[in-house]
Amino acid sequence: MEVLDTKEKGSDVNLATYLLWDGFNKEYEVAVVISSDSDLVEPIKVVINQLGLPVGVLHPYRRKSTELSAVATFYRPIRKRALGASQFPSILTDADGTISKPTTW
């Protein structure tokens, strides 16, 4: 499979919406956001300051977001080893057949 367009549409808005919605509905005690998108600063601030819930940010890239790190309750990089340990196996089998991870991943 080849990915031709890697742009995300609306994912930051969706994440912000459910971060707030779930926070207002007391669906979590602490939230963890995996992003380096500074568009999420304001919803994170609302959850922390208005709802009194902690929000941590795990950043996936080498370069950190100073905006997110300034507002998050905690801010950490995603360690390569932890990311590797979180991957599915290269081959998965279910009732519909076999799924293989692309060799370039």
Contacts in CASP RR format, 6 or more apart in sequence:
PFRMAT RR
TARGET T0000
AUTHOR 0000-0000-0000
METHOD contacts of the structure
MODEL  1
MEVLDTKEKGSDVNLATYLLWDGFNKEYEVAVVISSDSDLVEPIKVVINQ
LGLPVGVLHPYRRKSTELSAVATFYRPIRKRALGASQFPSILTDADGTIS
KPTTW
1 102 0 8 1.000
12 35 0 8 1.000
12 37 0 8 1.000
12 39 0 8 1.000
12 40 0 8 1.000
15 33 0 8 1.000
15 35 0 8 1.000
15 40 0 8 1.000
16 39 0 8 1.000
16 40 0 8 1.000
16 42 0 8 1.000
16 43 0 8 1.000
19 31 0 8 1.000
19 33 0 8 1.000
19 40 0 8 1.000
19 43 0 8 1.000
19 44 0 8 1.000
19 47 0 8 1.000
19 55 0 8 1.000
20 43 0 8 1.000
20 46 0 8 1.000
20 47 0 8 1.000
22 28 0 8 1.000
22 31 0 8 1.000
23 31 0 8 1.000
23 47 0 8 1.000
23 51 0 8 1.000
23 53 0 8 1.000
24 51 0 8 1.000
28 53 0 8 1.000
29 53 0 8 1.000
30 53 0 8 1.000
30 54 0 8 1.000
30 55 0 8 1.000
30 56 0 8 1.000
30 73 0 8 1.000
31 47 0 8 1.000
31 53 0 8 1.000
31 54 0 8 1.000
31 55 0 8 1.000
31 56 0 8 1.000
32 55 0 8 1.000
32 56 0 8 1.000
32 57 0 8 1.000
32 58 0 8 1.000
33 40 0 8 1.000
33 44 0 8 1.000
33 55 0 8 1.000
33 56 0 8 1.000
33 57 0 8 1.000
33 58 0 8 1.000
33 72 0 8 1.000
34 57 0 8 1.000
34 58 0 8 1.000
34 59 0 8 1.000
34 60 0 8 1.000
34 78 0 8 1.000
35 57 0 8 1.000
35 59 0 8 1.000
35 60 0 8 1.000
35 68 0 8 1.000
36 59 0 8 1.000
36 60 0 8 1.000
36 61 0 8 1.000
36 63 0 8 1.000
36 64 0 8 1.000
36 65 0 8 1.000
36 68 0 8 1.000
37 65 0 8 1.000
37 68 0 8 1.000
38 65 0 8 1.000
38 67 0 8 1.000
38 68 0 8 1.000
40 57 0 8 1.000
40 68 0 8 1.000
41 67 0 8 1.000
41 68 0 8 1.000
41 71 0 8 1.000
44 55 0 8 1.000
44 56 0 8 1.000
44 57 0 8 1.000
44 68 0 8 1.000
44 71 0 8 1.000
44 72 0 8 1.000
45 71 0 8 1.000
47 53 0 8 1.000
47 55 0 8 1.000
48 54 0 8 1.000
48 55 0 8 1.000
48 71 0 8 1.000
48 73 0 8 1.000
54 73 0 8 1.000
54 74 0 8 1.000
55 72 0 8 1.000
55 73 0 8 1.000
56 72 0 8 1.000
56 73 0 8 1.000
56 74 0 8 1.000
56 75 0 8 1.000
56 76 0 8 1.000
57 65 0 8 1.000
57 68 0 8 1.000
57 69 0 8 1.000
57 72 0 8 1.000
57 74 0 8 1.000
57 75 0 8 1.000
57 76 0 8 1.000
58 76 0 8 1.000
58 77 0 8 1.000
58 78 0 8 1.000
59 65 0 8 1.000
59 68 0 8 1.000
59 75 0 8 1.000
59 76 0 8 1.000
59 77 0 8 1.000
59 78 0 8 1.000
60 78 0 8 1.000
62 77 0 8 1.000
64 75 0 8 1.000
64 77 0 8 1.000
68 75 0 8 1.000
69 75 0 8 1.000
88 101 0 8 1.000
89 101 0 8 1.000
90 100 0 8 1.000
90 101 0 8 1.000
91 98 0 8 1.000
91 99 0 8 1.000
91 100 0 8 1.000
91 101 0 8 1.000
92 98 0 8 1.000
92 99 0 8 1.000
92 100 0 8 1.000
93 99 0 8 1.000
END
